[in-house]
Amino acid sequence: MSDMTRAWRQFICRACGLIYDEELGDPDSGLAPGTRFEDIPDDWECPLCGVTKLDFEPYVRREAAPAATVAVGPRGTGIVVVGAGLAG
């Protein structure tokens, strides 16, 4: 598969959480939009925390789990516990 047809990937900095997006590049650091991660020089530094390319790993966005439903009393009201719940 050629570079032009391969999907854009994202990589996350394990130190600070910055996400490098191949499609957007990092123009402020001299990486034009469309710069593939493997084409980034090894001495490139994270623009937020300064670690090198070795401290980045592939990033895959995960979908949030659906909110849990809570059983309520017969009148549709629930109980709210504030704190650790030890006072009751």
C-alpha positions as CSV (number, residue, x, y, z in Angstrom):
1,M,0.0,0.0,0.0
2,S,1.5,3.4,-0.9
3,D,2.0,6.2,1.6
4,M,-0.8,8.2,-0.2
5,T,-3.5,5.5,0.3
6,R,-2.6,4.4,3.9
7,A,-4.8,5.9,6.6
8,W,-3.4,8.7,8.7
9,R,-2.2,7.5,12.1
10,Q,-1.7,9.2,15.5
11,F,0.9,8.8,18.1
12,I,0.7,9.8,21.8
13,C,3.6,11.0,24.0
14,R,3.8,8.7,27.0
15,A,5.3,11.5,29.1
16,C,2.8,14.3,28.6
17,G,-0.1,13.0,26.4
18,L,0.5,15.2,23.3
19,I,-0.9,13.5,20.2
20,Y,1.1,13.7,17.0
21,D,-1.3,13.5,14.0
22,E,0.4,12.5,10.7
23,E,-2.2,14.4,8.7
24,L,-1.6,17.6,10.6
25,G,2.1,17.3,11.1
26,D,3.8,19.8,13.5
27,P,4.5,22.9,11.4
28,D,5.9,24.8,14.5
29,S,8.6,22.1,14.7
30,G,9.3,21.9,11.0
31,L,7.1,18.9,10.2
32,A,4.8,19.6,7.3
33,P,1.3,18.3,7.3
34,G,1.4,14.7,5.9
35,T,4.7,13.8,7.6
36,R,4.6,10.1,8.4
37,F,5.8,9.2,11.9
38,E,8.6,7.0,10.5
39,D,9.9,10.0,8.5
40,I,10.3,12.2,11.6
41,P,14.0,12.6,12.5
42,D,15.1,10.6,15.6
43,D,16.3,13.8,17.3
44,W,12.8,15.5,17.0
45,E,11.5,16.5,20.4
46,C,7.9,16.7,21.7
47,P,6.9,20.3,21.6
48,L,5.4,20.2,25.0
49,C,7.8,18.2,27.2
50,G,10.9,17.7,25.1
51,V,11.2,13.9,25.1
52,T,12.2,12.2,21.8
53,K,10.3,10.2,19.2
54,L,11.2,7.0,21.1
55,D,8.7,8.1,23.8
56,F,5.7,8.1,21.5
57,E,3.5,5.1,20.9
58,P,0.6,4.4,18.5
59,Y,-2.6,6.0,19.7
60,V,-6.0,4.4,19.1
61,R,-9.1,6.4,20.1
62,R,-11.4,4.3,22.2
63,E,-15.2,4.8,22.4
64,A,-16.5,5.7,25.8
65,A,-18.5,3.1,27.6
66,P,-22.2,3.8,27.9
67,A,-23.4,5.3,31.2
68,A,-24.7,2.9,33.7
69,T,-28.3,3.1,34.7
70,V,-29.1,3.4,38.4
71,A,-32.2,1.8,40.0
72,V,-34.3,4.3,41.8
73,G,-37.1,4.1,44.4
74,P,-40.8,3.7,43.7
75,R,-41.3,7.4,43.2
76,G,-38.5,7.9,40.8
77,T,-36.1,9.4,43.4
78,G,-32.7,8.1,44.2
79,I,-30.3,8.4,47.1
80,V,-27.2,10.6,46.7
81,V,-24.2,9.6,48.9
82,V,-21.7,12.4,49.4
83,G,-18.2,11.5,50.4
84,A,-17.1,8.0,51.2
85,G,-20.5,6.9,52.5
86,L,-19.3,6.2,56.0
87,A,-21.5,8.7,57.8
88,G,-24.7,6.8,57.5
